[in-house]
Amino acid sequence: YLDNVDISLNFTSKEMRLFTFFLNQETIVSFETLGSTIYSEVSDYSDWALSQIISRFRSKLLQYNLPLKIKTKRGRGYEFIRA
């Protein structure tokens, strides 16, 4: 649960990996690191697929009014911000 939202029911397994990964990070995370974390079961994934997961994840954070945000750091990766 996060802010009274059962995230296990509302987020996909890949999105749950994002939660787990970001909640344990304090720094900017590269696109490649996120890809290898989310797609740990396969060796080949597309940048487009990863971008789509991040986009849907951002939408769900807004939809469920969770105090979390993913900020793009151009040329460096992503930063997870707890609002």
N, C-alpha and C positions, 0 to 999 in steps of 0.2 A: 504494500500500500504506500502511496505517496499522496499526501494531502487528501486523504479519504477516498482516493481513486484506486481501485484494484487494477494496477497496471498489467498484471498477468492476464487479465481477461480482455483488455482493450488494445494490447500491442502484440505484434507478431514476434516470433522467436528472434528474428534478426534485430528488431527494434529493442527487444529486451536485452540483447547483447550490447546495444548502444548504451542503454541505461547503465548496465553493470560496468561497462568500460568507462564511461564518462564520470560516473559517481566516484570512481577511484582515481581520477586524474586531476591534476592541478595545473596542467600546462596545455599548451596548444598541441593538438594531435594532427599528424600529417594524414593526408588522404590515403596514402599507401598503408599506414598503420591501421587506420580504420578498416580498410578493405581486407587486410589479412585477419583482423579480429572478427569481423562480421562473417566473412566467407571462409572461416577456418576449415570447413569440411571439403572445400574445393580449392584447387590451385589456380584456376582461371576464372576470372570474373571481369565484367566490363565496368568502366568508369561510369557509364550511363546508369547501370543497375545500382551502383553504390549511391550515385547522386539522387536517384529516385527514392531510395530508402531514407536518406537523410531528409529529403523534401517531405515525404509522408510523415516522418517522425516529427518534424517541425510543426506540421499541420495538426497532428494529434496533441502535441504539447499545448497548442493554442486552444484546440477544441475542448480539452479537458481542464483548461485554465490552470495548468501546472506551472509553478514558479521556476521554470527552467527554460533555458534558451540556448540554441546553438548559433554561435556567431562565426561567420566565415572570416578567416584571416588570409587575405589574398596572398597567394604564393607560398603560404606556410601551412595552412590546414584549417582546423576547426577548434573553437574554444567553447566549452560547456560552461554556461553561467547560471548560477543559482540566484534567482531574483528575490 
